[in-house]
Amino acid sequence: MLEPATAQVGDPEQIWLRLVELCRAQAEARLTAELAGRVRAGESIDVAQGLTVHPGGVRGNRVSLSWSAISGATVENGRVWIQQSSGSSPVLYVPQQNPNAVLIPELLSRLKG
């Protein structure tokens, strides 16, 4: 006869948060490394709708930035903001709901470094 499971599964919200953390730790690191490798190999990749990362920098919404012109990217207010080195205001943004948008800060960091 099978015994019912004795371990508590936990709160669904806590399970979801642990799953998100696991995906961020495992899948995001692998995807970021793969995308950075493709760009270093000379490819241009569409990371999110309206944002292309290429060996020379990034391009989106009529703005093109070389790697030296990019200071970094941050996630804030549902968007991924790309900052220009010469100014304090972001010059490009991608809505966070775009697939791969959360990869942008780490991807830019890997390619700038």
C-alpha positions as CSV (number, residue, x, y, z in Angstrom):
1,M,0.0,0.0,0.0
2,L,1.3,3.5,-0.8
3,E,1.6,6.0,1.9
4,P,0.6,9.6,1.4
5,A,3.6,12.0,1.0
6,T,4.6,13.3,4.4
7,A,6.6,16.3,3.1
8,Q,4.8,19.6,2.9
9,V,4.8,21.0,-0.6
10,G,4.6,24.6,0.6
11,D,2.8,27.8,-0.4
12,P,2.2,28.0,-4.2
13,E,3.7,31.5,-4.2
14,Q,6.9,30.3,-2.5
15,I,7.2,27.4,-4.9
16,W,6.8,29.9,-7.8
17,L,9.5,32.2,-6.4
18,R,11.9,29.2,-5.9
19,L,11.2,28.1,-9.5
20,V,12.0,31.6,-10.8
21,E,15.2,31.7,-8.8
22,L,16.3,28.4,-10.2
23,C,15.6,29.5,-13.8
24,R,17.5,32.7,-13.2
25,A,20.5,30.9,-11.8
26,Q,20.6,28.1,-14.4
27,A,18.9,29.1,-17.6
28,E,19.7,32.8,-17.7
29,A,23.4,32.2,-17.2
30,R,23.5,29.6,-20.0
31,L,21.4,31.8,-22.4
32,T,23.5,34.9,-21.7
33,A,26.7,33.0,-22.3
34,E,25.4,31.5,-25.6
35,L,24.2,34.9,-26.9
36,A,27.4,36.6,-26.0
37,G,29.4,33.9,-27.8
38,R,27.3,34.4,-30.9
39,V,27.9,38.2,-30.9
40,R,31.6,37.7,-30.3
41,A,31.6,35.3,-33.3
42,G,30.3,38.1,-35.5
43,E,26.6,37.6,-35.4
44,S,23.9,40.3,-34.9
45,I,21.1,39.0,-32.7
46,D,17.7,40.4,-32.0
47,V,17.6,40.2,-28.2
48,A,14.1,41.8,-27.8
49,Q,11.7,43.5,-30.2
50,G,13.4,46.6,-31.4
51,L,16.8,45.8,-30.0
52,T,19.7,44.3,-31.9
53,V,23.0,43.5,-30.3
54,H,25.9,43.2,-32.7
55,P,29.7,43.1,-32.6
56,G,29.9,46.9,-32.7
57,G,27.3,47.6,-30.0
58,V,23.5,47.9,-29.9
59,R,20.9,49.3,-32.2
60,G,17.3,50.1,-31.6
61,N,14.6,52.8,-32.1
62,R,16.8,54.9,-34.5
63,V,19.6,54.9,-31.9
64,S,22.9,53.1,-32.4
65,L,25.5,52.9,-29.6
66,S,29.0,51.5,-29.8
67,W,30.2,49.5,-26.8
68,S,32.3,52.4,-25.6
69,A,29.1,54.6,-25.6
70,I,27.2,52.2,-23.3
71,S,27.6,52.5,-19.5
72,G,25.2,49.6,-18.7
73,A,21.6,48.5,-18.4
74,T,19.2,48.3,-15.5
75,V,15.7,46.8,-14.9
76,E,13.3,49.4,-13.5
77,N,9.6,50.1,-13.7
78,G,8.9,47.2,-16.0
79,R,11.5,48.2,-18.5
80,V,15.2,47.4,-19.3
81,W,16.9,50.8,-19.6
82,I,20.2,51.1,-21.5
83,Q,22.3,54.1,-20.4
84,Q,24.7,56.0,-22.5
85,S,28.2,56.7,-21.0
86,S,28.1,60.4,-21.7
87,G,24.7,61.1,-20.0
88,S,22.8,60.2,-17.0
89,S,19.5,59.5,-18.8
90,P,18.8,56.2,-20.5
91,V,18.7,56.4,-24.3
92,L,17.0,53.1,-25.1
93,Y,14.5,50.9,-23.3
94,V,12.9,47.5,-23.9
95,P,9.7,46.5,-22.1
96,Q,10.5,43.8,-19.6
97,Q,7.8,41.5,-20.9
98,N,9.8,40.9,-24.1
99,P,11.3,37.5,-24.2
100,N,15.0,37.7,-23.2
101,A,14.7,41.3,-21.9
102,V,15.9,40.3,-18.5
103,L,19.1,39.0,-20.1
104,I,20.1,42.4,-21.5
105,P,22.0,43.8,-18.4
106,E,24.2,40.8,-18.1
107,L,24.6,40.3,-21.8
108,L,25.8,43.9,-22.2
109,S,28.1,43.5,-19.2
110,R,29.7,40.4,-20.7
111,L,30.2,42.0,-24.1
112,K,31.6,45.3,-22.7
113,G,34.1,43.6,-20.4
